[in-house]
Amino acid sequence: NVEYDYNVYFGGKAPEITGSHDLVAEPKFADAAAHNFHLAPDSPALRSGNSAIMVPFDYAGLPRPAAGPVACGALQD
């Protein structure tokens, strides 16, 4: 009874089960080599999340929008 949705998969083996809003794509981080995991302006994950199921604050403690699309990642860009 696990529901998969609003995830971004990249690298490794492709998932066997994906949700209707899941992405199998490079997330395009700003500078992963320098540990900057903000999303680049052209990232497919930038507005691919759902505010109804995302945690209300990102990893940096910043609030996510209460409604509408949100970044599907640890940081709200």
ZINORGI-V698607 format. One record per backbone hydrogen bond with DSSP energy under -1.0 kcal/mol. CO is the residue of the C=O (numbers start at 1). NH is the residue of the N-H. If there is no record, write none. Layout:
# ZINORGI-V698607
co=CO nh=NH
co=CO nh=NH
This chain:
# ZINORGI-V698607
co=7 nh=23
co=9 nh=25
co=19 nh=22
co=23 nh=9
co=28 nh=40
co=31 nh=34
co=31 nh=36
co=32 nh=35
co=36 nh=31
co=38 nh=30
co=40 nh=43
co=43 nh=46
co=45 nh=48
co=45 nh=72
co=50 nh=53
co=50 nh=54
co=56 nh=64
co=58 nh=61
co=62 nh=58
co=68 nh=51
co=70 nh=49
co=71 nh=73
co=74 nh=59
